[in-house]
Amino acid sequence: MEDRNVLPVIPMQKFRKLRVKIDRKLYRLRNLVERCFNKLKNARRVATRYDKTAESFLGFIDVTSIRLWLRHLST
């Protein structure tokens, strides 16, 4: 990872002898993005990509994102 200038984001397992420091803020952001993608993929139409054109696919992602956002606001 050092040769390619890659920053570790996922924490190492506790039993590893060689520990690498991670950026906790970057890990939280990565986790947030992964959870968002997981929720988007719960919409079957997004996961299987029924839409033929990129415009209609991105439009449905927008609609699904708005639904998730409204659901989040109502809780």
N, C-alpha and C positions, 0 to 999 in steps of 0.2 A: 504494500500500500504506500509505503514511503517513496518508492521509486516513481510511482505514478501520481504523487501529491494528492492522495485520496484521504479525506478526513474520516475517521471511524465515527459512525453515528449510532450503531446498535451496541449496547453494553455487552461486554464479554461475560461468559458464564463464570460463576463464582469459583469453580474448581480449577480454572486456568491459572497456571503459575505466573505467566507473563501477562500483566495487566496493562491495558492501554487506556489512557484518559479519553473521555468523550465529552462533547459539548451537550449539556443537558437541555439547553434551550433548543438547539437544532434537533435533538431527539424528540422533544415534545412536538415540534412542528412537523417532523416526519410522521410521527404517530397520528397526528391530526389529519394529515393528508391521506394516509393509508385508511383510516376509518371512514373518511369521506368517500373514497373510491369504493370501499366495501359497501357502504350504504347505497351508492349509485348502482352498483352491480346487483343489488337486491331487486331492482326494477328489471324484470325479465327482458324487456325490450332493449334495454341498454346492454345487458350481459350477452345477449345472443345477436345483437345488431341486426335487427330485421330491416332497418331502413337502408335503402340502396345508396342514397346520396349523402355526402358529408353534411350538407346544410340541414337536411331533415334529422340526421343523427344528432348533430350539435343542438338543434332546436329541442329535441326530446331530452337531451342532457340538461338543457336550461330549464325545461319544465319540471323535470325530476328534482333538480337542485332547488328550485323555488318551493316545491312541495316539502322537501326536507327542511328548508329554512323556516317555512310557516309552521311546520310541526314542532320545530325547535322553539319557536317563539311562543307557541301555545302552552308549552310545559312550564 
